[in-house]
Amino acid sequence: RTARFTLDPAFTVGEVNPRLFGSFVEHLGRCVYDGIYEPGHPSADEDGLRTDVLDLVRELGVTAIRYPGGNFVSGYRWEDSVGPAGERPRRLDLAWRSTETNRFGLSEFIGFLRKIGPHAEPMLAVNLGTRGVQEAIRLQEYANHPGGTELSDRRIAHGDKDPFGISLWCLGNEMDGPWQTGHKTAEEYGRLAAETARAMRQIDPSVELVACGSSSRAMPTFAAWEATVLAETYDLVDHISLHAYYEETDGDRDSFLASAVDMESFIESVVATCDHVGARLKSDKRISLSFDEWNVWYQARFQQEAEENPLDWPEAPRLLEDNYSVTDAVVFGSLLIALLRHADRVTVACLAQLVNVIAPIMTEPGGPAWRQTTFFPFAQAARYGRGQVLDVRVDSPTYGTAKYGETDLLHATAVRDPETGAVTVFAVNRGQDAALPLEAALAGLGLDRVAEHLVVADADPEARNTLAEPERVVPHAAEGTELAGGTLKAVLEPLSWNMIRLV
Ligand code: AHR
């Protein structure tokens, strides 16, 4: 059976915020060290940044980059990460049982962003695990105040005359999680987040603040946590965070392929919770969603390894270095589609993470950098998923899944560039065995032709890019896709990610 939908420029979901294509750099494993930063690498620039990685980061098209954690931030002393590099202290990083040299710090991170380009923006997390209001506002003053105070002059003395201009801040990380250093109850965190937000707004009323939501939808306190935290912070914050990671479990690939069903319903539950609190407070304000950690992550594998081999405080160990298959890329693409389909409320999203650690970009010390399979859906969506998201309601054949019941084989969204009228369709065929014919009625859009139809799929759904074979999987062009008489006709390969550009 054919999957169908109709597009109409009058029916839109909302405008895509460029921050939807954010990412995440944590001091974890080799994300920073031997990832973005490797002095001595043949491609390293004068600041020790790998230019081969910088090129790939630009090609990926990431916007807001969250830093420095993650779990790492809950033990972070920002003062350790600034000033002359040779004088910075080495510290135990309790989150990842590693040694943090602080050789790369806040100033180096801002330098990295500036080299990516003007669309890259910092999203800085403050430590609300082991620290509090005072350290957060001191960091804000160091980073953003132009000069003339001890802290801002300290930044200038450290070589950064221009303020960093950080407008987007996370109030801690995953504070609901018992694994978090300084973990808190919702009441404790809500009060601390509110007081920190109030003080940060005293410095600059225009800062944008993200309160911690639940670290996953599976947390026993999910939804109650959000309601309690927002009751304290509703007028003081702009966003609430969501985190979700997906993996195949017990060989149940059908359910894994439907992971975005969970992600969409997670988003809708958080929207409902935010709006419920808003209604109770009789507020017209709408809290937006910051999905600031999302990805495929083989977390069970990581947990088992960590139990069997507890780390003995190494520097930049190989951690969470998942190697992604074509199947993973299809699920990953479907998660991107889920985010776009909720662009009216999800205004920030960060692919966790950027390099080496559950990442689209991998590196070898002294050696090459390469693209994982997940690189391609992200780069295509970041480039062409700009403009108005159209309301796509699919009529699709379904398949049975153990976790989510009957699920559409087709998962899709479409984004219209309001200036050119061009429309890009992003679509996934979740079916493992059969191609899926697609027909979309587009008569009202005034489009002429298919500019390109790119596909990530492979006869071997386990195919991956590796150091030995870095270009084993690359997107290929589909054949036979046509736009005639206002109808788009395409055939989506089994287990495939698709980008169809219509102009
Ligand atoms: O992204 C890896 C880790 O996952 C982060 O440090 C933490 O916030 C989450 O649990």
Residues whose N, C-alpha, C, O or C-beta is under 5 A from the ligand:
A	BS01	AHR	G70 N71 F72 E174 A352
